[in-house]
Amino acid sequence: TQTVTTDANGDWTAVVLPGDVTVVVDSTDPQYPTGYTLTEGDEPTTVTAVENADTDGGTDGYDPASDVSGHLYVDTNGNGTQDTGEPDLADVDVLVTDASGITQTVTTDANGNWIATVPAGATTADVDDTTLPAGVTQTEGTDPTTVTAVAGEDTFTDNDGYYPEGTVSGHLYSDSNGNGMQDAGEPDLANIDVVVTDVYGNTQTVATDANGDWIATVPAGSTTANVDGNDPDYPV
């Protein structure tokens, strides 16, 4: 084994005996471009040296490393932006697929930030929904997101805000004896509409099931439920 160094033109040469010769670029060399991706050539390379001739050991091309990054947070008020006091989302996995089709998984840190080193080109970031808090809705950002990673730069994807949700529920029945409680034999009221208005004034209508129960998913905060007295199934 011998070590040779590339010149100002990136060329190297070594005098060897005829036969199979293996060439390995020393990635531990301080001059080696850290984080670069090999785009041309093979590493290592094996060629057959010919007596009294120069055998090409190959041309190696390197693409400067690129970074893509993003940020996740809890959009407590659901307004699509991170306001003062709204917490970052840590420990959420993001699947990053680079221009070569290779996928890696990175995780948000304590500040809700993630970063991945990729080759330049179209890169897709996809938040792993199974690692998000249960019952959240995305209010800012797009998932998945595709950006063009630029060589030697950090390309930001977007801010992803997630709005926590909860449920409200209730039960309807026919109080046949009017004593203010459901006694044995008093029937449940099915197929009755309930109008639910959340803390932001958004309204949805849900219906009671066969057991007289209803449930609605809403954002956290003051919520109003109003039984629809005009429903055809409402007991007149």
N, C-alpha and C positions, 0 to 999 in steps of 0.2 A: 504493500500500500504506500502511496505517496500523496501528498497534498499540493495542489497547484491553485493559483489565485487568478480570477478574471482580471483582465486589464481594463483600461479606460473605455474600451469599446465593448466590454462585456465578454470578450473572447478568452478562452483558456486553451492550453495545450500541454501534453505530457508525452514523454518518450517512454514507450513500453515494449515489451516483447510481443511478438506476433501471437495471436490467439484471442480467446474471449476476455474482454475487459469490462468491468463494471464501474460505472461512474455514479457517485452519490454526491449531491449538493449538500454542503454542511449547513443545516438549518440552525446550528448553534453559533455560527459565525456572527459576531456583533454587527457586521455589515448586511447580514441577511434581512430582507424586508419582512419584519414581523407581521403576521396576520395576512400576508399576501396569499392569493389562490393561484395554483398552477393552472394556466390556461392552454399552454402548448408544451408538448414534450412529455416524456415519461420520467418518473422519479422513483427508484433509481433506473438507470439505463444500462443495458448490456449490449456491447457491439463486438465485432470480431476485428481485431487489429491486423492489418496486412503488412508484411515486411516491405520496408522502403516506400511506404505510402502513408498519406494522412487520412485517417478514418474519422469521419464526422461523428462526434459523440452526441449530437442532437442539439436543437435549439430549444431552450426553456423560456417560456413567457410567463410572467407573473402579474396578476391583477391585484392592484392595491385593495386592501380590505375596506369594507364598507360597514357601517352600522345602521340599523333601523331601531327605532325606539318608540315608546308610547307611554301613556299615563292613564290609570284607572282610579276612579273615586266614587264616593257615595253622594248622589245628588239628592240630598235630604228633602229639599222643597220641590224637586221635579221641574226646575226651570231651565234645564239644559246647559247650565254652567256651574263651575265649582265656586261657590261663595265662601266667604270667610267662615271658618269653623266646620265646613263640611269635610268629613274624614276621607283620607286616601284608602284605596283598597289594596291590601297586602296579600301575598300568598295566592294569587290568581295565576293560573297557567295560561300562556299564550303560545299557540303553535305558529311557527314562522317557517314559511316555505320559500326558498330562494329561487333565483332564476334558473338553477340547474335541476329544480324539482326536489331538492333535498329539504326535509323538514326537521326542525329542531324545536324543543320545548324550552321556553324560558319562563321565569316566575317573577311576578312583581315584588319589589322590595318593600320595606316598611313605609316608603313614601309613595307607594302605588306606581312606581316606575319600572319599566322593563327595557332591556336592550339586547340585541342579538347581532353578532358579526356575520356578515353574508357577503358573497361576491356582488359586484355591481349588476344591476338589472332589476326586472320586475320582481317584487317581493310581496308576499301576502301574509298578513298577520290575522290570526283567527283566535279570538278569546275562547278558551275552553269553558263552555257554559256550566259544566258539571262542577267547576271549582269556584263559581260565583256564589254569593249568598243566596239562599232559597228565596223565591218570590220577588225578584227584582226585574224592573223594566228598564231598557236602555233609553236614555233621554238625550245623550250627546254622543256623537261619533257614529261610525259605521262599522259593522262587524259581519263578515270579515272585511278588512281594508287592504287594498293593493296600492303600493307606491313603487317608485323607481329609485332603488338604492344607487347612490352616486359614489364612485370610487374615492376612497380617502375621506369621506364625509359621513356625518351622522344625519340620516334622513328621518324626520319625525313623522309618524303615521297620523295619530290624532289623540285627542282626549276622549276617553270613554267614560261617560257618566251613567250611573245606575241608580234607579229610583226604588227605594224599598217599598214593598206592598204588604198589606195584611188582608184579613177577611173580616167581614161582619156577617152575622147570621141571625136567624130568628125562627119562630114557630107560630103557626096559626091553627086554631081549633074552634069548634063550635061549643060555646059554654051554655049548654042546654038549660041548666038550672040557674044561670046567672050569678053564681057564687064567686066568680073571679078566679077560678082554678079549674084545671082539666081533670074531671073525675073519671073513674072507670066507665067506659062505654060512650063517653063523649067523643065524637069523631074529629079527626084531623081535617083541615081544609086544604085540599089539593088544587093545583092549577090557578092559584090566585096571584096576580101580579103585584110585585112590590117595587116601588120606584126608589132607587138608592142614589143619593146625591153626596159626592165626596167633598173633601175639604176645599177643593179648587172649583167647586160648582159643576163638575162633570156629572152627568146623570146616566144611569143605566137601569134597565128593568129586568128583574129576575122573577121567576115563578116558583111557587111552592111545589114540592114534589108530593108523591103519594102519601108521605108521612106528615105533610103540612110544614115541612122544613124548607127554608131558603138560605142561600149563601151568596155573597158577592165579594169579589176581590177589588180592593180599593187602596189608594195610598194612605199612609199613616196620617191621622188627624181627625178632626170632628166630622162625623158622617151622619146623615139623616136618612131614615128609612120611612117611607110612606106607603101604606097599603092602598092599592088602587080600588076605591069604592065603586068605580065604573066598570070594573072587570065583570064580564057576563057570569063568571062563576062565583062572584062575591054574593054571600047570602043576604038577600033583601029582607 
